[in-house]
Amino acid sequence: MLRQSIGFNSTLLGIFALITAGVVAVTQQLTREPIAEAKERAAQAALYEIIPRERHDNDLLNDVMPLAEDHAHLLGKDAQRGQIHVARSGSEPVAAILPSVAPDGYSGPIEMIVGVDADGRIAGVRVTSHNETPGLGDKIDLRKGNWILSFDGHDLESMRNGGHAASSAPGKGFDQLTGATITRKAVTRQVERTLEYFETARPLETNDE
């Protein structure tokens, strides 16, 4: 009797496990495309946050160029399948928006886009996807705080100097703005690497030829 009861319960558990696995699989299949579309819409909106429409007159979404293979490693492995969006005023390129992925976030890779003006200064940074801890690491998201705006206006030299550009007021360097979390350090390092890509690959010069 006991043996029959154990066998019956085991069968029920097996059936329940199969049903649960099936429900999870179906749910993932049904939500995969909407989630991907939502991420794409958010990324597109972020492009125009970084380079607003009054700064360019071209189609920012479709004016794209491939990454330079020799330097793409600076943008992170997961960014190398992306493209650069170019903003133009008339025929003159005014800025580029580059995909970039910090591989060393606290909870995994942090995907972002980095806008760089033609003079090498940061036009804006937006995080497009991350798995950082809510309430802690998610402060890199503009919806959670304005920390990400502290990159605006910095160039590669000032990033390497901790944000102490010649025009910076005493005590207002980038190191005071970042905070010492793993998440923020990962983003800061990757933004610097993205500026290194911009300086070495010179995408706007290549695209303008």
Backbone as a printed PyTorch tensor [residue, N CA C, xyz], in Angstrom:
tensor([[[  0.8360,  -1.2060,   0.0000],
         [  0.0000,   0.0000,   0.0000],
         [  0.8730,   1.2590,   0.0000]],

        [[  1.8810,   1.2130,   0.9080],
         [  2.8060,   2.3480,   0.9650],
         [  3.5440,   2.5140,  -0.3420]],

        [[  3.9650,   1.3980,  -0.9310],
         [  4.6900,   1.4350,  -2.1930],
         [  3.8110,   2.0200,  -3.3040]],

        [[  2.5370,   1.6690,  -3.3080],
         [  1.6030,   2.1900,  -4.3120],
         [  1.4090,   3.6960,  -4.1380]],

        [[  1.3020,   4.1240,  -2.8690],
         [  1.1070,   5.5460,  -2.5840],
         [  2.3100,   6.3700,  -3.0490]],

        [[  3.5070,   5.8410,  -2.7750],
         [  4.7290,   6.5430,  -3.2160],
         [  4.7810,   6.6210,  -4.7330]],

        [[  4.4330,   5.5280,  -5.3870],
         [  4.4470,   5.5190,  -6.8450],
         [  3.4390,   6.4880,  -7.4260]],

        [[  2.2590,   6.5410,  -6.8070],
         [  1.2140,   7.4620,  -7.2860],
         [  1.6640,   8.9160,  -7.1320]],

        [[  2.2380,   9.2260,  -5.9460],
         [  2.7060,  10.5960,  -5.7050],
         [  3.8390,  10.9760,  -6.6500]],

        [[  4.7160,  10.0250,  -6.9370],
         [  5.8090,  10.2890,  -7.8650],
         [  5.2790,  10.5790,  -9.2580]],

        [[  4.2590,   9.8300,  -9.6560],
         [  3.6450,  10.0640, -10.9650],
         [  3.0210,  11.4530, -11.0330]],

        [[  2.3150,  11.8260,  -9.9540],
         [  1.6970,  13.1530,  -9.9110],
         [  2.7480,  14.2540,  -9.9940]],

        [[  3.8530,  14.0810,  -9.2490],
         [  4.9240,  15.0770,  -9.2850],
         [  5.5310,  15.1850, -10.6760]],

        [[  5.6860,  14.0360, -11.3330],
         [  6.2430,  14.0400, -12.6860],
         [  5.3310,  14.7630, -13.6540]],

        [[  4.0250,  14.5050, -13.5600],
         [  3.0520,  15.1760, -14.4340],
         [  3.0600,  16.6820, -14.1700]],

        [[  3.0900,  17.0460, -12.8690],
         [  3.1060,  18.4670, -12.5100],
         [  4.3520,  19.1570, -13.0670]],

        [[  5.4890,  18.4790, -12.9640],
         [  6.7430,  19.0530, -13.4730],
         [  6.6780,  19.2550, -14.9770]],

        [[  6.1090,  18.2800, -15.6980],
         [  5.9780,  18.4000, -17.1460],
         [  5.0650,  19.5570, -17.5210]],

        [[  3.9390,  19.6840, -16.8110],
         [  3.0020,  20.7770, -17.0880],
         [  3.6550,  22.1370, -16.8280]],

        [[  4.3690,  22.2230, -15.6900],
         [  5.0420,  23.4730, -15.3470],
         [  6.0800,  23.8530, -16.3910]],

        [[  6.8800,  22.8670, -16.8090],
         [  7.8930,  23.1270, -17.8380],
         [  7.2480,  23.5780, -19.1320]],

        [[  6.1210,  22.9710, -19.4770],
         [  5.4120,  23.3500, -20.6960],
         [  4.8850,  24.7680, -20.6280]],

        [[  4.3120,  25.1380, -19.4690],
         [  3.7900,  26.4920, -19.2960],
         [  4.9080,  27.5250, -19.3960]],

        [[  6.0510,  27.2330, -18.7560],
         [  7.1920,  28.1490, -18.8120],
         [  7.7030,  28.3130, -20.2400]],

        [[  7.8020,  27.2090, -20.9610],
         [  8.2880,  27.2540, -22.3470],
         [  7.3620,  28.0670, -23.2260]],

        [[  6.0530,  27.8320, -23.0750],
         [  5.0760,  28.5750, -23.8800],
         [  5.1150,  30.0630, -23.5450]],

        [[  5.2210,  30.3760, -22.2440],
         [  5.2760,  31.7750, -21.8150],
         [  6.4990,  32.4750, -22.3860]],

        [[  7.6430,  31.8060, -22.3380],
         [  8.8620,  32.3940, -22.8980],
         [  8.7270,  32.6440, -24.3930]],

        [[  8.1130,  31.7030, -25.0880],
         [  7.9380,  31.8380, -26.5310],
         [  7.0170,  33.0020, -26.8730]],

        [[  5.9370,  33.1400, -26.0850],
         [  4.9590,  34.1880, -26.3480],
         [  5.4820,  35.5720, -26.0000]],

        [[  6.3510,  35.6520, -25.0010],
         [  6.8230,  36.9640, -24.5470],
         [  8.1490,  37.3830, -25.1670]],

        [[  8.8480,  36.4610, -25.8230],
         [ 10.1660,  36.7820, -26.3660],
         [ 10.1090,  37.9340, -27.3670]],

        [[  9.1860,  37.8470, -28.3220],
         [  9.1040,  38.8840, -29.3560],
         [  8.6370,  40.2260, -28.7900]],

        [[  7.5790,  40.2860, -27.9600],
         [  7.2020,  41.5780, -27.3710],
         [  8.3070,  42.2130, -26.5420]],

        [[  9.0480,  41.3890, -25.7910],
         [ 10.1450,  41.9280, -24.9940],
         [ 11.2310,  42.5050, -25.8970]],

        [[ 11.5620,  41.7970, -26.9690],
         [ 12.5810,  42.2790, -27.9150],
         [ 12.1370,  43.5850, -28.5640]],

        [[ 10.8540,  43.6680, -28.9230],
         [ 10.3260,  44.8870, -29.5460],
         [ 10.3520,  46.0500, -28.5610]],

        [[ 10.0200,  45.7800, -27.3080],
         [ 10.0370,  46.8360, -26.2960],
         [ 11.4580,  47.3580, -26.0810]],

        [[ 12.4420,  46.4430, -26.0480],
         [ 13.8300,  46.8520, -25.8940],
         [ 14.2810,  47.6930, -27.0770]],

        [[ 13.8410,  47.3180, -28.2850],
         [ 14.2290,  48.0710, -29.4800],
         [ 13.6210,  49.4730, -29.4540]],

        [[ 12.3530,  49.5790, -29.0450],
         [ 11.7150,  50.8930, -28.9590],
         [ 12.4080,  51.7680, -27.9230]],

        [[ 12.7790,  51.1770, -26.8030],
         [ 13.4750,  51.9400, -25.7590],
         [ 14.8300,  52.4270, -26.2560]],

        [[ 15.5350,  51.5650, -26.9960],
         [ 16.8400,  51.9460, -27.5380],
         [ 16.6930,  53.0670, -28.5620]],

        [[ 15.6530,  53.0000, -29.3910],
         [ 15.4230,  54.0490, -30.3750],
         [ 15.1040,  55.3740, -29.7050]],

        [[ 14.2860,  55.3320, -28.6670],
         [ 13.9570,  56.5600, -27.9340],
         [ 15.2090,  57.1590, -27.3060]],

        [[ 16.1060,  56.2990, -26.8230],
         [ 17.3380,  56.7700, -26.1950],
         [ 18.2320,  57.4890, -27.1960]],

        [[ 18.2110,  57.0750, -28.4610],
         [ 19.0000,  57.7560, -29.4870],
         [ 18.6500,  59.2340, -29.5490]],

        [[ 17.3410,  59.5210, -29.5320],
         [ 16.8850,  60.9000, -29.6540],
         [ 16.9780,  61.6600, -28.3330]],

        [[ 17.1410,  60.9590, -27.2130],
         [ 17.4450,  61.6360, -25.9630],
         [ 18.8780,  62.1560, -25.9970]],

        [[ 19.7760,  61.3530, -26.5590],
         [ 21.1820,  61.7270, -26.6000],
         [ 21.4400,  62.8200, -27.6380]],

        [[ 20.9010,  62.6220, -28.8360],
         [ 21.0560,  63.6180, -29.9080],
         [ 19.6510,  64.0850, -30.2920]],

        [[ 19.1470,  65.1470, -29.6830],
         [ 17.7760,  65.6000, -29.9760],
         [ 17.6270,  66.0420, -31.4250]],

        [[ 16.4050,  66.0400, -31.8840],
         [ 16.1140,  66.3010, -33.2980],
         [ 16.6080,  67.6670, -33.7730]],

        [[ 16.6450,  68.6540, -32.8750],
         [ 17.0890,  69.9850, -33.3040],
         [ 18.5700,  70.0320, -33.6490]],

        [[ 19.3150,  68.9890, -33.2840],
         [ 20.7450,  68.9720, -33.5870],
         [ 21.0650,  68.3090, -34.9200]],

        [[ 20.1140,  67.6470, -35.5220],
         [ 20.3970,  66.9560, -36.7850],
         [ 19.1560,  66.9890, -37.6690]],

        [[ 19.3880,  66.7310, -38.9800],
         [ 18.2520,  66.7390, -39.9100],
         [ 18.1880,  65.4550, -40.7340]],

        [[ 18.9150,  64.4380, -40.3140],
         [ 18.8690,  63.1580, -41.0270],
         [ 18.0500,  62.1500, -40.2370]],

        [[ 17.8570,  60.9740, -40.8230],
         [ 17.1430,  59.8890, -40.1580],
         [ 18.1290,  59.1510, -39.2700]],

        [[ 18.1040,  59.4760, -38.0070],
         [ 19.0890,  58.9260, -37.0710],
         [ 18.9800,  57.4150, -36.9410]],

        [[ 17.7850,  56.8920, -37.0970],
         [ 17.5920,  55.4510, -36.9400],
         [ 18.2220,  54.6610, -38.0770]],

        [[ 18.1740,  55.2140, -39.2860],
         [ 18.6090,  54.4590, -40.4620],
         [ 19.9450,  54.9000, -41.0470]],

        [[ 20.5020,  55.9950, -40.5690],
         [ 21.8320,  56.4210, -41.0210],
         [ 22.8570,  55.7110, -40.1350]],

        [[ 23.2830,  54.5560, -40.5780],
         [ 24.1430,  53.7120, -39.7520],
         [ 25.3930,  53.2840, -40.5160]],

        [[ 26.3780,  52.8410, -39.7760],
         [ 27.6050,  52.3250, -40.3630],
         [ 28.0990,  51.1800, -39.4950]],

        [[ 28.8520,  50.2360, -40.0800],
         [ 29.3670,  49.1040, -39.2910],
         [ 30.5040,  49.5310, -38.3800]],

        [[ 30.7780,  48.7190, -37.3990],
         [ 31.9080,  48.9630, -36.5190],
         [ 33.2140,  48.6220, -37.2300]],

        [[ 34.2700,  49.3160, -36.8620],
         [ 35.6000,  49.0040, -37.3850],
         [ 36.1150,  47.7530, -36.6830]],

        [[ 36.3110,  46.6920, -37.4240],
         [ 36.6680,  45.4020, -36.8210],
         [ 37.9470,  45.4640, -35.9940]],

        [[ 38.9060,  46.2630, -36.4230],
         [ 40.1870,  46.3170, -35.7180],
         [ 40.0650,  46.8890, -34.3080]],

        [[ 39.0130,  47.6610, -34.0690],
         [ 38.8860,  48.3400, -32.7780],
         [ 37.6150,  47.9510, -32.0300]],

        [[ 36.7920,  47.0970, -32.6320],
         [ 35.4780,  46.7830, -32.0550],
         [ 35.5670,  46.1390, -30.6790]],

        [[ 36.6980,  45.4880, -30.3720],
         [ 36.8380,  44.8410, -29.0640],
         [ 36.7160,  45.8340, -27.9210]],

        [[ 37.0060,  47.1020, -28.1820],
         [ 36.9120,  48.1180, -27.1370],
         [ 35.4700,  48.3410, -26.6930]],

        [[ 34.5340,  47.9930, -27.5470],
         [ 33.1230,  48.2150, -27.2340],
         [ 32.4920,  47.0400, -26.5100]],

        [[ 33.2390,  45.9700, -26.3420],
         [ 32.7070,  44.7960, -25.6650],
         [ 32.2330,  43.7490, -26.6470]],

        [[ 32.4110,  42.5080, -26.2860],
         [ 32.0840,  41.3890, -27.1730],
         [ 30.6420,  41.4220, -27.6450]],

        [[ 29.7010,  41.6960, -26.7360],
         [ 28.2890,  41.6580, -27.0900],
         [ 27.8490,  42.8570, -27.9070]],

        [[ 28.6970,  43.8900, -28.0140],
         [ 28.3500,  45.0700, -28.8010],
         [ 28.7930,  44.9390, -30.2480]],

        [[ 29.6120,  43.9480, -30.5560],
         [ 30.2480,  43.8770, -31.8640],
         [ 29.2920,  43.5150, -33.0000]],

        [[ 28.0820,  43.0970, -32.6550],
         [ 27.0850,  42.8510, -33.6940],
         [ 26.2410,  44.1050, -33.9610]],

        [[ 26.5250,  45.1810, -33.2490],
         [ 25.7410,  46.4070, -33.3880],
         [ 26.2540,  47.3010, -34.5010]],

        [[ 25.6330,  48.4680, -34.6200],
         [ 26.0080,  49.4590, -35.6250],
         [ 26.1270,  50.8300, -34.9760]],

        [[ 26.7960,  51.7170, -35.6760],
         [ 26.9370,  53.0920, -35.2230],
         [ 25.8730,  53.9380, -35.9140]],

        [[ 25.1460,  54.7230, -35.1420],
         [ 24.1890,  55.6710, -35.6980],
         [ 24.8720,  57.0200, -35.8350]],

        [[ 24.7010,  57.6420, -36.9950],
         [ 25.3690,  58.9120, -37.2790],
         [ 24.3400,  60.0260, -37.3620]],

        [[ 24.5880,  61.1170, -36.6410],
         [ 23.7360,  62.3090, -36.7030],
         [ 24.4070,  63.3260, -37.6110]],

        [[ 23.6200,  63.9170, -38.5200],
         [ 24.1640,  64.8900, -39.4770],
         [ 23.3220,  66.1570, -39.4810]],

        [[ 23.9950,  67.2500, -39.7150],
         [ 23.3280,  68.5140, -40.0050],
         [ 23.7460,  68.9110, -41.4030]],

        [[ 22.7920,  68.8590, -42.3270],
         [ 23.1600,  68.9360, -43.7280],
         [ 23.8850,  67.6550, -44.0740]],

        [[ 25.0540,  67.7720, -44.6490],
         [ 25.8490,  66.5800, -44.9460],
         [ 26.9780,  66.3910, -43.9350]],

        [[ 27.0250,  67.2840, -42.9530],
         [ 28.1290,  67.2680, -42.0030],
         [ 27.7950,  66.3780, -40.8020]],

        [[ 28.6110,  65.3630, -40.5200],
         [ 28.3680,  64.5450, -39.3270],
         [ 28.6580,  65.3490, -38.0650]],

        [[ 27.7210,  65.3300, -37.1380],
         [ 27.8910,  66.1090, -35.9110],
         [ 28.1090,  65.2190, -34.6920]],

        [[ 27.6910,  63.9490, -34.7890],
         [ 27.8520,  63.0600, -33.6370],
         [ 27.6590,  61.6200, -34.0800]],

        [[ 28.1710,  60.7140, -33.2670],
         [ 27.9670,  59.2850, -33.4820],
         [ 27.4410,  58.6770, -32.1920]],

        [[ 26.5540,  57.6990, -32.3320],
         [ 26.0590,  56.9710, -31.1680],
         [ 26.5010,  55.5270, -31.3120]],

        [[ 27.2990,  55.0770, -30.3510],
         [ 27.9350,  53.7720, -30.4540],
         [ 27.3390,  52.7850, -29.4510]],

        [[ 27.1780,  51.5270, -29.8800],
         [ 26.7780,  50.4890, -28.9240],
         [ 27.9740,  50.1170, -28.0650]],

        [[ 27.7430,  49.8170, -26.8070],
         [ 28.8500,  49.4690, -25.9260],
         [ 28.3150,  48.5920, -24.7950]],

        [[ 29.1050,  47.6220, -24.3880],
         [ 28.6650,  46.6980, -23.3390],
         [ 29.7670,  46.5490, -22.2860]],

        [[ 29.4380,  46.9110, -21.0620],
         [ 30.3500,  46.6670, -19.9370],
         [ 30.2030,  45.2130, -19.5230]],

        [[ 31.2620,  44.4190, -19.6030],
         [ 31.1340,  42.9880, -19.3110],
         [ 31.1520,  42.6610, -17.8240]],

        [[ 31.5060,  43.6340, -16.9970],
         [ 31.8210,  43.3460, -15.6010],
         [ 30.8810,  44.0220, -14.6050]],

        [[ 29.5960,  44.1050, -14.9690],
         [ 28.6250,  44.5860, -14.0030],
         [ 28.4870,  43.6020, -12.8580]],

        [[ 27.9100,  44.0360, -11.7510],
         [ 27.7720,  43.1680, -10.5780],
         [ 26.9440,  41.9290, -10.8990]],

        [[ 25.8910,  42.1020, -11.7200],
         [ 24.9950,  40.9890, -12.0400],
         [ 25.0510,  40.5880, -13.5100]],

        [[ 26.1260,  40.9530, -14.2000],
         [ 26.2600,  40.5630, -15.6000],
         [ 26.5470,  41.7530, -16.4940]],

        [[ 26.5370,  41.5410, -17.8050],
         [ 26.8220,  42.6170, -18.7590],
         [ 25.8190,  43.7620, -18.6470]],

        [[ 26.3110,  44.9770, -18.9140],
         [ 25.4730,  46.1730, -18.9170],
         [ 25.5280,  46.7730, -20.3140]],

        [[ 24.4020,  46.7430, -21.0130],
         [ 24.3430,  47.2640, -22.3740],
         [ 24.0180,  48.7580, -22.3390]],

        [[ 24.6890,  49.5100, -23.1930],
         [ 24.4630,  50.9520, -23.2290],
         [ 24.7260,  51.4960, -24.6260]],

        [[ 24.3360,  52.7190, -24.8380],
         [ 24.7360,  53.4490, -26.0290],
         [ 25.4050,  54.7380, -25.5700]],

        [[ 26.4410,  55.1250, -26.3000],
         [ 27.2350,  56.2960, -25.9340],
         [ 27.2810,  57.2420, -27.1270]],

        [[ 26.7610,  58.4410, -26.9380],
         [ 26.8140,  59.4540, -27.9780],
         [ 28.0680,  60.2920, -27.8320]],

        [[ 28.7920,  60.4690, -28.9400],
         [ 30.0310,  61.2470, -28.9230],
         [ 29.9570,  62.3060, -30.0050]],

        [[ 30.1260,  63.5670, -29.6200],
         [ 30.1320,  64.6510, -30.5890],
         [ 31.3900,  64.5960, -31.4480]],

        [[ 31.3520,  65.3040, -32.5580],
         [ 32.4750,  65.2830, -33.4910],
         [ 33.7810,  65.7360, -32.8390]],

        [[ 33.6920,  66.5650, -31.7970],
         [ 34.9070,  67.0410, -31.1280],
         [ 35.4060,  66.0710, -30.0620]],

        [[ 34.7530,  64.8980, -29.9400],
         [ 35.2100,  63.8790, -29.0010],
         [ 34.6130,  63.9820, -27.6160]],

        [[ 33.6960,  64.8960, -27.4180],
         [ 33.0500,  65.0250, -26.1080],
         [ 31.7700,  64.1910, -26.0620]],

        [[ 31.4630,  63.6980, -24.8780],
         [ 30.2890,  62.8450, -24.7140],
         [ 29.0210,  63.6740, -24.8090]],

        [[ 28.1480,  63.2760, -25.7180],
         [ 26.8430,  63.9290, -25.8590],
         [ 25.8430,  63.3390, -24.8760]],

        [[ 26.0420,  62.0790, -24.5190],
         [ 25.1390,  61.4390, -23.5720],
         [ 25.3820,  59.9530, -23.5210]],

        [[ 25.0110,  59.3470, -22.4170],
         [ 25.1130,  57.9020, -22.2180],
         [ 23.7620,  57.4190, -21.7070]],

        [[ 23.2910,  56.3010, -22.2580],
         [ 22.0620,  55.6910, -21.7660],
         [ 22.2670,  54.1850, -21.6340]],

        [[ 21.8680,  53.6420, -20.5150],
         [ 21.8860,  52.1980, -20.3160],
         [ 20.6050,  51.6360, -20.9020]],

        [[ 20.7190,  50.6480, -21.7930],
         [ 19.5480,  50.0880, -22.4700],
         [ 19.1230,  48.7400, -21.9170]],

        [[ 20.0360,  48.0440, -21.2190],
         [ 19.6800,  46.7490, -20.6390],
         [ 20.6890,  46.3830, -19.5520]],

        [[ 20.1690,  45.8760, -18.4200],
         [ 21.0530,  45.4380, -17.3400],
         [ 20.2680,  44.5290, -16.4010]],

        [[ 21.0000,  43.8370, -15.5330],
         [ 20.3880,  42.9590, -14.5420],
         [ 20.8410,  43.3270, -13.1310]],

        [[ 21.1770,  44.5980, -12.9430],
         [ 21.6780,  45.0190, -11.6470],
         [ 20.5700,  45.0280, -10.5890]],

        [[ 20.9640,  44.9590,  -9.3460],
         [ 20.0280,  44.8250,  -8.2380],
         [ 19.1280,  46.0460,  -8.1040]],

        [[ 17.8080,  45.8610,  -8.1150],
         [ 16.8850,  46.9910,  -7.9320],
         [ 17.1580,  47.7190,  -6.6140]],

        [[ 17.1860,  49.0380,  -6.7110],
         [ 17.4270,  49.8390,  -5.5140],
         [ 18.8850,  50.0880,  -5.2180]],

        [[ 19.7750,  49.3450,  -5.8830],
         [ 21.2130,  49.5230,  -5.6770],
         [ 21.8850,  49.8410,  -7.0040]],

        [[ 22.1690,  48.8120,  -7.7850],
         [ 22.8630,  49.0060,  -9.0490],
         [ 22.0320,  49.6620, -10.1240]],

        [[ 20.7110,  49.6680,  -9.9860],
         [ 19.8790,  50.1980, -11.0620],
         [ 19.8790,  51.7240, -11.1210]],

        [[ 20.6610,  52.3830, -10.2610],
         [ 20.7540,  53.8490, -10.3280],
         [ 21.4720,  54.3180, -11.5990]],

        [[ 22.0330,  53.3880, -12.3590],
         [ 22.6250,  53.7460, -13.6470],
         [ 21.5430,  54.0340, -14.6790]],

        [[ 20.3090,  53.6440, -14.3840],
         [ 19.1710,  53.8580, -15.2650],
         [ 18.6340,  55.2690, -15.0270]],

        [[ 18.4600,  56.0410, -16.1000],
         [ 18.0100,  57.4180, -15.9680],
         [ 16.6460,  57.5050, -15.2930]],

        [[ 15.8530,  56.4630, -15.4010],
         [ 14.5450,  56.4720, -14.7440],
         [ 14.6680,  56.3640, -13.2360]],

        [[ 15.8330,  55.9470, -12.7560],
         [ 16.0480,  55.7580, -11.3190],
         [ 16.8990,  56.8580, -10.6930]],

        [[ 17.5510,  57.6390, -11.5110],
         [ 18.4160,  58.6920, -10.9870],
         [ 19.1550,  59.3720, -12.1310]],

        [[ 19.8140,  60.4850, -11.8310],
         [ 20.4720,  61.2570, -12.8940],
         [ 21.9790,  61.0530, -12.9330]],

        [[ 22.4780,  60.0100, -12.2640],
         [ 23.9260,  59.7690, -12.2460],
         [ 24.5070,  59.6400, -13.6510]],

        [[ 23.7960,  58.9900, -14.5420],
         [ 24.3200,  58.7330, -15.8850],
         [ 24.5910,  60.0380, -16.6430]],

        [[ 23.9390,  61.1320, -16.2410],
         [ 24.1330,  62.4210, -16.9160],
         [ 25.4820,  63.0460, -16.5740]],

        [[ 26.1590,  62.5350, -15.5460],
         [ 27.4310,  63.1180, -15.1460],
         [ 28.5260,  62.9170, -16.1820]],

        [[ 28.3080,  62.0420, -17.1530],
         [ 29.2960,  61.8490, -18.2180],
         [ 29.2550,  62.9680, -19.2630]],

        [[ 28.1310,  63.6490, -19.3640],
         [ 27.9340,  64.6120, -20.4460],
         [ 29.0410,  65.6630, -20.4610]],

        [[ 29.6020,  65.9050, -21.6500],
         [ 30.6040,  66.9430, -21.8240],
         [ 32.0350,  66.4990, -21.5940]],

        [[ 32.2280,  65.3000, -21.0620],
         [ 33.5930,  64.8310, -20.8190],
         [ 34.2030,  64.2590, -22.1030]],

        [[ 35.5200,  64.3770, -22.2160],
         [ 36.2400,  63.7560, -23.3210],
         [ 37.1740,  62.6900, -22.7490]],

        [[ 37.9420,  62.0660, -23.6140],
         [ 38.7910,  60.9540, -23.1740],
         [ 39.8250,  61.4210, -22.1510]],

        [[ 40.3970,  62.5890, -22.3730],
         [ 41.4170,  63.0920, -21.4480],
         [ 40.8350,  63.3070, -20.0560]],

        [[ 39.6570,  63.9230, -19.9820],
         [ 39.0850,  64.1900, -18.6710],
         [ 38.6090,  62.9080, -17.9950]],

        [[ 38.1780,  61.9250, -18.7850],
         [ 37.8070,  60.6370, -18.1990],
         [ 39.0330,  59.9720, -17.5810]],

        [[ 40.1440,  60.0170, -18.2860],
         [ 41.3720,  59.4120, -17.7720],
         [ 41.8980,  60.1430, -16.5480]],

        [[ 41.5590,  61.4250, -16.4330],
         [ 41.9880,  62.2220, -15.2860],
         [ 40.9440,  62.2420, -14.1830]],

        [[ 40.0210,  61.3020, -14.2240],
         [ 39.0080,  61.2450, -13.1830],
         [ 37.9610,  62.3320, -13.2970]],

        [[ 37.8560,  62.9420, -14.4760],
         [ 36.8510,  63.9810, -14.6800],
         [ 37.3610,  65.3730, -14.3850]],

        [[ 38.6570,  65.4940, -14.0960],
         [ 39.2050,  66.8080, -13.7680],
         [ 39.6910,  67.5040, -15.0370]],

        [[ 38.7470,  67.9510, -15.8600],
         [ 39.0940,  68.7300, -17.0400],
         [ 39.5620,  70.1160, -16.5980]],

        [[ 40.1850,  70.8160, -17.5120],
         [ 40.7030,  72.1400, -17.1590],
         [ 39.5960,  73.0660, -16.6740]],

        [[ 38.3630,  72.8590, -17.1850],
         [ 37.2550,  73.7390, -16.8270],
         [ 36.5260,  73.2870, -15.5680]],

        [[ 36.9270,  72.1410, -14.9870],
         [ 36.2320,  71.6070, -13.8210],
         [ 36.5520,  72.4370, -12.5780]],

        [[ 35.5180,  72.7070, -11.8020],
         [ 35.7330,  73.4170, -10.5440],
         [ 36.3800,  72.4730,  -9.5420]],

        [[ 37.1630,  72.9970,  -8.5840],
         [ 37.7780,  72.1250,  -7.5750],
         [ 36.7240,  71.2940,  -6.8450]],

        [[ 37.0420,  69.9990,  -6.6870],
         [ 36.1140,  69.1290,  -5.9660],
         [ 34.9500,  68.6410,  -6.8000]],

        [[ 34.9070,  69.0040,  -8.0630],
         [ 33.7820,  68.6120,  -8.9090],
         [ 34.2130,  67.6220,  -9.9840]],

        [[ 35.3160,  66.9510,  -9.7580],
         [ 35.7910,  65.9870, -10.7350],
         [ 34.8850,  64.7820, -10.8410]],

        [[ 35.1510,  63.9710, -11.8590],
         [ 34.2690,  62.8450, -12.1380],
         [ 34.2740,  61.8140, -11.0260]],

        [[ 35.3770,  61.7070, -10.2950],
         [ 35.4500,  60.7340,  -9.2170],
         [ 34.4820,  61.0800,  -8.0850]],

        [[ 34.1720,  62.3620,  -7.9060],
         [ 33.2010,  62.7350,  -6.8990],
         [ 31.7710,  62.4150,  -7.3410]],

        [[ 31.5720,  62.3170,  -8.6370],
         [ 30.2240,  62.1230,  -9.1590],
         [ 29.8400,  60.6580,  -9.2640]],

        [[ 30.8250,  59.7800,  -9.3620],
         [ 30.4900,  58.4130,  -9.7210],
         [ 30.0030,  57.5580,  -8.5600]],

        [[ 30.6000,  57.6730,  -7.4010],
         [ 30.2900,  56.7200,  -6.3380],
         [ 31.1070,  55.4560,  -6.5620]],

        [[ 31.3070,  54.6710,  -5.5040],
         [ 32.2690,  53.5780,  -5.5670],
         [ 31.6060,  52.2160,  -5.6740]],

        [[ 30.5110,  52.1090,  -6.4050],
         [ 29.8750,  50.8090,  -6.5430],
         [ 30.4780,  50.0500,  -7.7150]],

        [[ 30.3670,  48.7300,  -7.6640],
         [ 30.8610,  47.8880,  -8.7580],
         [ 30.1680,  48.2570, -10.0590]],

        [[ 28.8600,  48.4650,  -9.9940],
         [ 28.0790,  48.7810, -11.1890],
         [ 28.5610,  50.0710, -11.8370]],

        [[ 28.6990,  51.1160, -11.0380],
         [ 29.0950,  52.4110, -11.5870],
         [ 30.5270,  52.3930, -12.1130]],

        [[ 31.4000,  51.6730, -11.4360],
         [ 32.7710,  51.5580, -11.9280],
         [ 32.8070,  50.8310, -13.2680]],

        [[ 31.9700,  49.7950, -13.4180],
         [ 31.9270,  49.0510, -14.6810],
         [ 31.4640,  49.9490, -15.8210]],

        [[ 30.4310,  50.7430, -15.5670],
         [ 29.9250,  51.6620, -16.5920],
         [ 30.9770,  52.7080, -16.9300]],

        [[ 31.6160,  53.2680, -15.9020],
         [ 32.6230,  54.3090, -16.1300],
         [ 33.7790,  53.7800, -16.9690]],

        [[ 34.2670,  52.5840, -16.6370],
         [ 35.3680,  51.9930, -17.4200],
         [ 34.9420,  51.7930, -18.8710]],

        [[ 33.7080,  51.3360, -19.0850],
         [ 33.2790,  51.0550, -20.4490],
         [ 33.0550,  52.3290, -21.2510]],

        [[ 32.5850,  53.3800, -20.6080],
         [ 32.4470,  54.6630, -21.3020],
         [ 33.8250,  55.1470, -21.7540]],

        [[ 34.8240,  54.9950, -20.9000],
         [ 36.1790,  55.3930, -21.2830],
         [ 36.6770,  54.5680, -22.4700]],

        [[ 36.4130,  53.2530, -22.4440],
         [ 36.8250,  52.4080, -23.5680],
         [ 36.0930,  52.8080, -24.8540]],

        [[ 34.8660,  53.2510, -24.7310],
         [ 34.1120,  53.6830, -25.9100],
         [ 34.7300,  54.9390, -26.5080]],

        [[ 35.1740,  55.8460, -25.6660],
         [ 35.8700,  57.0350, -26.1620],
         [ 37.1990,  56.6670, -26.8160]],

        [[ 37.8520,  55.6400, -26.2910],
         [ 39.0810,  55.1570, -26.9330],
         [ 38.7760,  54.6280, -28.3300]],

        [[ 37.6510,  53.9230, -28.4700],
         [ 37.2550,  53.4550, -29.7980],
         [ 37.0450,  54.6440, -30.7240]],

        [[ 36.3290,  55.6430, -30.2510],
         [ 36.0270,  56.8120, -31.0850],
         [ 37.3110,  57.4980, -31.5390]],

        [[ 38.2750,  57.5810, -30.6310],
         [ 39.5240,  58.2670, -30.9650],
         [ 40.3710,  57.4670, -31.9500]],

        [[ 40.3940,  56.1520, -31.7940],
         [ 41.2510,  55.3440, -32.6550],
         [ 40.5760,  54.9620, -33.9830]],

        [[ 39.2890,  54.6640, -33.9710],
         [ 38.5990,  54.2680, -35.1990],
         [ 38.1320,  55.4550, -36.0260]],

        [[ 37.9250,  56.6020, -35.3950],
         [ 37.4910,  57.8240, -36.0580],
         [ 36.3090,  57.5820, -37.0060]],

        [[ 35.1900,  57.1220, -36.4820],
         [ 34.0700,  56.7410, -37.3430],
         [ 33.4750,  57.8820, -38.1520]],

        [[ 33.4620,  59.0940, -37.6130],
         [ 32.8540,  60.1950, -38.3540],
         [ 33.7270,  60.6050, -39.5300]],

        [[ 35.0430,  60.5220, -39.3710],
         [ 35.9440,  60.8300, -40.4860],
         [ 35.8150,  59.7600, -41.5730]],

        [[ 35.7560,  58.5000, -41.1600],
         [ 35.6100,  57.4000, -42.1140],
         [ 34.2890,  57.4950, -42.8580]],

        [[ 33.2230,  57.8450, -42.1130],
         [ 31.8950,  57.9070, -42.7060],
         [ 31.7470,  59.0860, -43.6260]],

        [[ 32.5730,  60.1110, -43.4420],
         [ 32.4290,  61.3400, -44.2270],
         [ 33.2070,  61.2770, -45.5300]],

        [[ 34.0470,  60.2670, -45.6900],
         [ 34.8850,  60.2010, -46.9000],
         [ 34.0980,  59.7150, -48.1050]]])
